[in-house]
Amino acid sequence: MVSLYFSEGEVSCRCGCGDAVMNRAFMDRLDAIRTRVGRPVWLTSAKRCFKHNLAVSTVGESSPHLLGIAADIAVYSSHERWEIVTAAVIAGINRIGVGAKFVHVDSGGVAPYVPNMIWLY
């Protein structure tokens, strides 16, 4: 287990390279989200290696996924979206991206890093 709720397989890069090195403080925040929601949450993406990130991300080298300080959490309804966003803010997450089927949460990235923001995909 990488944290109280999440295994290495859940946070590993989806390309299969095995990179699963996550930031401890960020994982504590993910655990806090899961605790507050009170049910399992599913990560669609967490740690990414450089090669995989280039294939799936538009932000390239500044992606917090590269640093193990970001995760995308699957959501299936507007209510779940609200639960995750609310729990993330309470857990101290200061950057949130909201998509139709996921909520991105992160704790920063490579400069230029702008804290305290929420955006739509």
C-alpha positions in Angstrom: 0.0 0.0 0.0 1.2 3.5 -0.9 -1.3 5.0 1.6 -4.1 4.1 3.9 -6.5 3.5 0.9 -4.4 3.4 -2.3 -2.2 0.6 -3.6 0.9 1.0 -5.7 -1.1 -0.4 -8.7 -3.7 2.3 -8.3 -1.1 5.2 -8.4 1.3 3.7 -11.0 1.8 5.2 -14.4 -0.8 3.7 -16.8 1.8 3.0 -19.5 3.0 0.0 -17.5 6.5 1.3 -16.7 5.9 0.8 -13.0 6.6 4.3 -11.9 4.6 4.8 -8.7 6.6 7.3 -6.7 4.1 9.6 -5.1 4.6 12.5 -2.7 3.7 11.5 0.8 1.9 14.7 1.8 -0.1 14.5 -1.4 -1.1 10.9 -0.6 -2.2 12.0 2.8 -4.5 14.5 1.1 -5.9 11.8 -1.2 -6.6 9.7 1.9 -8.3 12.6 3.5 -10.6 13.0 0.4 -11.4 9.3 0.6 -12.1 9.4 4.3 -14.4 12.5 3.9 -16.3 10.9 1.0 -16.8 7.7 3.0 -16.6 5.3 0.1 -13.9 4.1 -2.4 -12.8 6.6 -5.0 -11.1 5.4 -8.2 -8.1 7.0 -9.6 -8.0 7.1 -13.4 -4.5 8.7 -13.4 -1.9 9.5 -10.7 1.9 9.2 -11.2 3.0 9.5 -14.8 6.4 8.9 -16.4 7.7 11.6 -18.7 7.0 9.6 -21.9 3.4 8.7 -20.9 2.7 12.3 -19.8 3.8 13.7 -23.2 1.4 11.3 -24.8 -1.7 12.2 -22.7 -1.2 15.8 -21.4 -1.2 19.2 -23.0 0.9 20.8 -20.2 4.0 18.7 -20.9 7.0 19.2 -18.5 5.0 21.3 -16.0 2.5 18.5 -15.2 2.2 17.8 -11.5 1.6 14.2 -12.4 5.3 13.9 -13.2 6.1 14.9 -9.5 3.6 12.5 -7.9 1.4 15.4 -6.7 -1.6 15.0 -8.9 -4.4 12.5 -9.4 -7.6 12.3 -11.6 -10.5 10.8 -9.7 -13.4 9.2 -11.6 -16.9 10.7 -11.0 -20.2 9.4 -12.4 -22.6 12.1 -11.3 -22.9 15.7 -10.5 -23.3 14.8 -6.8 -20.0 12.8 -6.9 -18.3 15.7 -8.5 -19.5 18.0 -5.7 -18.4 15.5 -3.0 -14.9 15.2 -4.5 -14.4 18.9 -5.0 -15.7 19.7 -1.5 -13.5 17.0 0.1 -10.5 18.2 -1.9 -10.8 21.8 -0.7 -11.2 20.6 2.9 -8.1 18.4 2.5 -6.0 21.3 1.4 -5.9 20.7 -2.3 -5.4 24.1 -3.9 -5.7 23.3 -7.6 -8.8 21.5 -9.0 -9.8 20.7 -12.6 -13.4 19.5 -13.3 -14.2 17.3 -16.2 -17.4 15.5 -17.2 -16.1 12.1 -15.9 -13.3 13.1 -13.5 -11.9 15.6 -11.1 -8.2 16.5 -11.3 -6.6 17.4 -8.0 -3.0 18.6 -7.5 -0.7 20.4 -5.1 1.4 22.3 -7.5 3.8 21.7 -10.2 6.8 23.1 -12.0 6.9 26.9 -12.5 4.9 28.8 -13.5 2.8 27.3 -10.7 -0.4 29.2 -9.9 -2.1 28.2 -6.6 -5.7 28.5 -5.6 -7.5 27.8 -8.9 -10.3 25.7 -10.4 -10.8 25.1 -14.1 -13.0 23.1 -16.5 -11.9 20.6 -19.1 
